[in-house]
Every structure is written in structure tokens, then in C-alpha cells.
Amino acid sequence: MSRSPADAKAPLRVLMAAPVSRRREGGSAIIAYHLGEGLERSGHSVAYIFQEDLFGNDDISPRFSTLIFASRLNRYISERRNQFDIVNLHAPSGFFYGFHRRWFPSAQLPPQVMTLHGLEERRVHVQSREHKKHHAWNFNWRNRLWHRVYTFPLYRWTIRNADGAHTYSRDVWNMLQLKYNLDSDRVAYIPNGVEPRFFEQRRYDTPGPFKLLYAGTWLDQRGIFYLRDALEHLAPQLPGLTITFAGCGCPPDVIQSFFGPKLASNIVIEPVVPSEQMHQVFSAHDVFLFPSLMEGLPSVLLEAMASGMPVITAETCGMPDVVEDGFNGLLVPPADASAIEQAVLRLAHSPDLRKSVGEAARQTMSRYTWERAALKLEQLFRHVIALEGQSSE
């Protein structure tokens, strides 16, 4: 239901939905929970919908699960339209709902603010180039065709039919205005927050072999081929060097096979790390290495910075929004193994540099709170509600 300007301070009834599992291990679910809890602390009521809520025990094809989720979510909201003032749907789960609102305005469905993590245009740009280098596992001609006729249209029409949008990076924020013609006041750049538990003190002159950390899902788009090339040059220069792959979500033998016997002694694998233990993982390592080629703004990067870790990441997507090269981290060109190697060596040979960028990273992250993010999201919600109320008068 639309609200009038007189309702500007009234508590909001919000639905947050994402086509993922409800587990609090990271990704869209944990972001929704943190933002929702921030809204609840401000007096709003928040309901959540995840895959388990709409699929039950159904045997759903993974290839079509997002489309089916979007269809069932549209029906769920339509049947409860008077229970919510606004719905916040992680793209592309608003695909059917956006069409429903546009084609049937008399239904008086609540406005939709879309959350968009990253750009499919970026995926095609990156993966097309990586495929030519034989660095993209899942971008053969069949998958490229499927992306063109199914995945990309799903996102494109979800964006075009949204009433507002929330993004984590400025490149997405810009693209939504320049390509999709969303008005600037309907698009908000709202970086995620960081939990207080990550802000731990750290020593930067710890003795012993140098310890790198990579955390996140094991994907070809994460720059792992360039990471492997860099490690082959780094291992002889840094005796005892190790890199831990934490929360990779795949069998350890897959990663070990990728790096081969030459680097076997340098690789440590922790396939699953509970979210509540990640701050301990950060504390046990010297440098966070995340050379991803395509992201929104990864929460794990913010968490590592909050822990005081010196970080090395690629200068693309949302990473330059928070990392200033040489000040609170090191930025390297995407897909550049030599640059990764040189950045690691700079930090490995200089405890003073590790300390300066690590402490600057922690200070930077002190401004990235979930309360602040939730407040900005609330402001966007209220603005979109007011705009849609005016358009329906």
C-alpha cells in the first residue's frame, strides 16, 4: 500500500526476499538479516522469504529455481498485499512481481525496491575475455547462449520494472542510471556494514612463515588462475609461505588438483568455516588476498579490513569504493599475476607497511556499520513509497 507524506515517520512493514537459502553463512541471506535487524531496531517490522519458505520439499531444477522462486514470490506477495508497505527483493526474484505491478496498477501492490549485487554486463565482459584464455569453466557456447536467452533477460526486466534500487557498488549505481534510465533519486549506493566482533587488535611483526588468506566460494571468476601463477613465483621467494582457502564450498581435492603437486605444501584448505568463527580465521593470517575479477562489494573484504588485515584486491567493481591503494590496502590490476606477486612481496617484506595499511583499513571500516546502512535503506524505502504515492494520485 502506498503511504502519504503524512506517514513519513510511521513504522514500515517490510518484506525482504532473496532466492537463496536462509542460512546465515554469508551472501544475500546474511545481508538481508543484518539490514532487517537494523530496521527492526528503528521500530519497523520485517518479514523474510528465502528458498525454503517457497519450495518446501519440492524437487526443483536448479536451472529454473530462480524463475520458479520469482513466480511463487509474486503469488505470495499478491495474496498478502495489505501486510506490507514495501518489498525489498534481491534481483532477479522481482521478475514477475515487477510485471504484475506495471500491468495491473489497480491491484495496489506495494512498491518494490530491488537489491542488485552486480551486473550481468560485467559478467559477460569478464568471462568472455577469460574464456579466450581458457580460464572460464562455465562459459562455453551453450552457457553463453543460455545466458543470452534466459539469465540476462531475467535480470534486465527485473531492473526495468523496479520502483527503486539498492546497490553495493558505484559501478552498478552508475549503470542503473545511465543504461537502465532509473532516476538518480530512486537508486541508492549503500555499502554493507561490519559486525563489531571483527574489530580485533592485531600484531604485524609476528614471526614465522608468511600466511596468506583467501576466503569465499571457489569460482573461476575470482582470479584464481592468476593467483596460482603468482604463487608459483612467490613460493621460492618466501620460504614456508602458505595460503589458506577458507569457506570455499568445494571438496579439498578440487583445489589441491588445481594447484598441483608443486604447490601442495603451500596450500591449506578449510572448506567450511562457520560465520561466527571468521574473525578468528582473519586473526590467524597476515594478509587477505582477494584478486576477484567480478564482484559487487564482497562482505568478506570489509570484514578482513575491519580485523586490521592488510588486503590485496583487484581494482574493479566495488573494491575501489572502499580500498585506497597504498593507504588502507593494495589494489592490483585485474587478471595480473605479476602485480599480485609484487603486492604480496611488498607486504611480506615490510611489517611497517602491513601495520599502516591494516590500521587504516580498520579505521575506514569503523564507519561501515549495519545501523548506518539500515538507516540509508529506510530513507530509500520512504522516498520510493512517497514517489509511488504521488504517481497514483
N, C-alpha and C positions, 0 to 999 in steps of 0.2 A: 504494500500500500504506500502511496506517496504521502509525504509529510509537507505541511505548510511551513513557511518561515517562522510561525509562532511556536512550532515544535522544536526549535533549534537546540534546546537543552534537554529535551526529553530523552530518556534512556532508549537505546535502539535494540531491536530484536534482529539478530544477525544469524544467518546461516553461512557456515563455511564448508565447502566441499572440495575434495580432490580425489582423482581416480587412482588412488594408491592405498596400500594397507594402512591401517590405523596405528601401527606400531611406532613407538617414539624412538626410533633408531636413527632418525635423520630425514632429510628430504622434505617433501611437501607437508607431510603429516606433522613433524615437529615444529615447522614454521607456523602452520595453522594453529596448533595448540598454544604456542608462545604468544602469538598475536591475539588469539581468542582470550587467553587468560589475562592479558593486558587490558583488553576491552572490558572484561568482567570486573576487574579491579576498579574500573571507572564507572561501574554501575550498569553496564549493558548486559543483556542476556545473549549467549552464544550457543548455537547448536552445531554439531559436526556430522558430516556424512562422508564415509570412506567406502572403499570397495566392499568390505564385509557387510556393510549395512544394506546394500542393494543387491548383492549377488547371493548371499546365503550359501547354500551348498550346491548351487548351480554349476554345471560343467560348462565353463565359458572359454571359448577360443581366445588365447592371448592376443591374437592378431586383431580381433574385433572387440576386445574387452573395453577399450576406452569409448568406442562408439556406443556400445550397449549401456555402459555406465551413464553416458550423457543422456541417452533416451530415458532410462529409468529415473535419473535425477530430474529431468524435466517433468515427468509424471508426478514424482514425489513432491516437488515444489508446487505444482499446479493444484494438487489436492489439498495443500496447506497454505495457500497463498496469503491468507489473512493472519498467519502466525509470524510472518517476517516483514520487517521494514526494508531490508536489503539483503541480497545474497552475494557472497564472495566466492566465485567459482574459479578454481585453478584450471587454466586452459589445458586441453580443449573441452573440458567437461561441460561448458556452457553452450556447446554447438546447437543442440536442439532448442534449448531454452531461449537463446537469443532470437532464433527464428520465430518461436512462439510469441515472444513479446512484440516483435515487429509486425507480424502478420495479424495478430489478434489483440490490438490495444484495448478492446472492450473487456478483455479478461482481467485487466487491472492486476497484472503480476508485478511483484516487487522489482525494483531496478537491479541490474546486475553489474557489479564491479568485478572485472576479470583480473586474476593474478597470472602474469606471464613471466616465466622463469628465463626463457631465452628465445632466440629467433631461429625459425626453421631456415630462413635465408642464410644465416650464419652456418648452420649445419651443412647445407649444400655447398657453400663456398669452401668450407674447410675439408669436408670429406671428398669432394671432387678432386682436390689437389692431392690429398693423401692417398686416394685410390691410385693415382698415376704413379705414386712411389711404392705401391704395394704395401701401404701402411693402414689401409682401411679394411677391416674384416667383413663388415656388413654393408658394403656399398657397391655390390655388383649390379649389373644392369637390371636384374629382377627387382632388387630392393630400390634402386633409383626410380624405376617405373612405378613401383608401389607407393613410394614417397610422393611422386608427382600426382598420381590419380587419387590417392587416399589421404595420406598423412598431411601433406601441405594444404589441400583444400579444407581439411578438418580445422586446422589452426587458422587459416585465412578467414573463414566465415565466422569462426568464434570471435576473432578480433573485430571484424567489421560490424558484428551485431551487439557488441558490448556497449554498455552505457558509460562505463568508465574503466580505467585500468590502473593496476598497481604493478610496478616493475622493480627489480633489484639492481639494475644496472642502467647507466645513462645511454648506452648504445641502443638498448631496447626502447627506452623512454623517447629517444630521438626518432627512431624508426616508426614508432606508433603514430607520431605526429606527421612525419614527412612522407611516409609511404601509405599509411592507412587513414590519414586525414582525421585522426582523433583530435579534438580541440585540446589545447595545452592545459586548460583548467580541468580536463577530465582524466588526465594522465599524471600519476604521481610516482616519482622516484623515491622509494622507501627502502633503504638497505636494512638488512636484518640486524637484530640485536645479538648480544652475547651474554650468557648467564654469568653471574658473579663468581661461580666456582672456578672459572678458568683463569681468573686473575691471581696467579700464584707467583711468589718470588722465585728467582732463578739465578743460579751461578753460571757464569760464562767462561770460567777458566778451569772447568772440570778436566781432570787428567784422563788418560786412556784413549783408545781408538775413537775416531770421529764417527758420530751416529746421525745418519740422515733419516728422515721420516716422510713417507708418502701415505696419505690417508684418503680413502674414498674408493668407490667402485672401480673395478678393473675394466677399463674401456679403452679401445684404440684411440679415441679422440682426446685422451688425457695426456698425450705427448709421450707415451711410454716407449716408443721406438727411439726417440731422441734421448730419453733418459737412459736407455740401455747403451746407446753409443757413448754417452758421456761417462757412464760408469766404467766402461771398458778402458777408458783413458785415465780415469781417476783412481782406480784400484791400485795400480802400481805406484802412484804418487803419494797415496795416503795409506800406509800400512795398517791393516786391521779395520779399514773402512767397512761399515755396514749400512744398509738401508732397510728399514722395516716397512713392510706393506701392511697397513692396518685397515681392517674393515673392508677388504677388497671384494668379499662376497663371491669368491670362486675357489675351487679346490687349489691347495698349495702347489700341487704338481703342475698345474697350468702355468703358474708364474715361474716356477723353477725351470720348466722346459723353455719358456720364453727367453730367459737369461742364459741358459745353457750351463754346462759344467765349469766353464772358465770363471764364471762369477758366482758359482754355487755358495762359496764360503762367505760371500758378501751380502747374501740375501737372507732376511728374516721375515717370516710371514705370520701374521695374526689375522686369520680370515674373518673372524667375527670379534668385534670389540663392543661391549655394551656401552650405550651412550654415557652412562654415569661414570664410566672409567676412562673416558677420553682425556680428561685433564691430567691423569696420571701418565698416559702414553706421551703426551706432549712434554711433560717434565723429564722424562727419561731419555730424551733425544736432544741433539744440538741444533739442528736446522730442519725446517719444514720445506720440503721440495715438492712443488706442485706445478709442473710445466704444461698445464692443460691448454689445449688449442681452442676449446669451446666451452663456455660456461655462462651462467648468469652472474651471480656473485656467490661463490660457494661458502656456506656457513663454516666449513672446516677451516678455511683460510682465516676467517675472522677469529675463530676460537684459538687457532695457533698463535695469532698475533696477540690476542689478549693474554695468553700464557707467557708472553715475553719472548717467544721464539723468533729468531731471525728467519725470515721467509724468503724463498726464491720462487717466483711465479712468472708466468708469461704475460707480456704486455698486450693483452687483448681482453675483449668482453668487459666484465665488471671489475677485473683485478686492478686496473689503473685508477679506478674510482676511490680505492682505499689505500693502495700502495704507492708511495712516492719513492722513486728509485734513489737509493743511497741514503735515504732518511729513515724510513720505517720498514724497509725491506729492499730486496733487489729485484728489478724487473729485467727479464731477458726476452729477446725477440722470439715469437712463436716458431716452433719447428727448427730450433738451432741448438744442436748438441754441443758445439764448441762453446757457445755462450753459457750453457748450463755448467759445463766443466769449469770455465773461468770463474763463474759466480761462486761455485762451491769452494774452489781453491782460495778465493778472496776471504771467505768467511772462515775456512778451516785454519788459515794461517794468521788470523787476526782476532784474538779474543776481544780486543777493544772495539773492533767493528761489530762483532756479534752483540756486544753489550749495548752499543749506541743505537743500532737499528732495532734490537729487541726491546729496549726500554721505550724507544719512540713508538714502536708498534703497540705496546701495552697502553701507553698514554693515549694514542689515537683511538684505540678500541674503548676507552673509558666513556667516550661519547656515544657509542653504539649500544644503546640499551633497548630492551624489548618494550619498556614503557614508552620511550620516545617513538619507536616505530608504531606502536598501537595508537598513540595519540594522532600521529600523522594519518594513519589509516582511518581513524574515526573522522577526521576532518574531511578526508576524501569522501567517505560514505555520506556525510551530511550534505556536502556540496552537490553530489550526484542526486541525492534524494530531492534537494531543493530545485535543481535544474529540471528533473523529470516532472516534479510537481507543477512547475511553471509551464512546461510544454503541454501538459494535459488540461490546463485551464482554458 
